Amino acid sequence: MDIPTGWAIVEHRLMREFEFTDFSAAKAFVDEISMLSEDANHHPEIHLGWGYVVIELYTHDKNQITEKDLALALRINQTTEA
């Protein structure tokens, strides 16, 4: 399994933390990720705080990381590169 750039496997989940200048910027990122998740019909665990967002990806019904998780991680990475 090729782990996308910036992501790590923690407790059988893909995880990545993103940093922002303030809460509003972090929330805007969550809003964008929410739209990507709906489009993919695959929904991450999202932790939002002042200046940060942590995304956890795994496939709930399989209780493991699947291709869906890897694909969504890549799409999330693309939003941060734009």
C-alpha positions as CSV (number, residue, x, y, z in Angstrom):
1,M,0.0,0.0,0.0
2,D,1.4,3.4,-1.0
3,I,0.6,6.0,1.6
4,P,-0.1,9.4,0.2
5,T,2.3,12.2,1.0
6,G,1.8,13.7,4.5
7,W,-0.4,10.8,5.8
8,A,0.6,8.2,8.4
9,I,-1.0,5.0,9.6
10,V,-2.1,5.3,13.2
11,E,-4.1,2.5,14.8
12,H,-5.1,1.0,11.5
13,R,-6.3,4.4,10.1
14,L,-4.8,6.9,7.7
15,M,-4.3,10.2,9.6
16,R,-3.1,13.6,8.8
17,E,-3.1,16.9,10.6
18,F,-3.4,20.2,8.8
19,E,-2.5,23.6,10.3
20,F,-4.2,26.9,9.6
21,T,-3.9,30.5,10.7
22,D,-7.2,30.5,12.6
23,F,-10.5,28.8,13.3
24,S,-12.2,30.2,10.2
25,A,-9.6,28.9,7.8
26,A,-9.7,25.5,9.5
27,K,-13.5,25.4,9.2
28,A,-13.4,26.4,5.5
29,F,-11.1,23.5,4.9
30,V,-13.6,21.2,6.7
31,D,-16.4,22.5,4.5
32,E,-14.3,21.7,1.4
33,I,-13.5,18.2,2.7
34,S,-17.1,17.6,3.5
35,M,-18.0,18.3,-0.2
36,L,-15.3,15.9,-1.4
37,S,-16.5,13.3,1.0
38,E,-20.1,13.6,-0.2
39,D,-19.0,13.3,-3.8
40,A,-17.0,10.2,-3.0
41,N,-19.7,8.8,-0.7
42,H,-17.0,8.1,1.8
43,H,-16.8,10.0,5.0
44,P,-13.8,10.6,7.3
45,E,-13.6,11.3,11.0
46,I,-12.8,15.0,11.2
47,H,-11.4,16.8,14.3
48,L,-11.6,20.6,14.1
49,G,-9.9,23.0,16.5
50,W,-8.4,26.5,16.5
51,G,-5.9,26.5,13.7
52,Y,-6.0,22.7,13.0
53,V,-7.9,19.9,11.4
54,V,-7.1,16.2,11.9
55,I,-8.5,13.8,9.3
56,E,-8.9,10.1,10.0
57,L,-9.7,7.7,7.1
58,Y,-10.7,4.1,7.2
59,T,-13.5,2.0,5.8
60,H,-16.0,1.5,8.7
61,D,-17.6,-1.7,7.4
62,K,-14.2,-3.3,6.8
63,N,-12.5,-1.8,9.8
64,Q,-9.4,-1.2,7.8
65,I,-7.8,1.1,5.2
66,T,-9.1,0.5,1.7
67,E,-8.6,1.9,-1.8
68,K,-11.5,4.3,-1.0
69,D,-9.5,5.8,1.8
70,L,-6.3,6.2,-0.3
71,A,-8.3,7.8,-3.1
72,L,-9.9,10.3,-0.7
73,A,-6.6,11.1,0.9
74,L,-5.2,11.9,-2.5
75,R,-8.1,14.2,-3.3
76,I,-7.7,15.9,0.0
77,N,-4.0,16.4,-0.8
78,Q,-4.9,18.0,-4.1
79,T,-7.1,20.6,-2.3
80,T,-4.1,21.7,-0.2
81,E,-1.8,22.0,-3.2
82,A,-4.2,24.2,-5.2
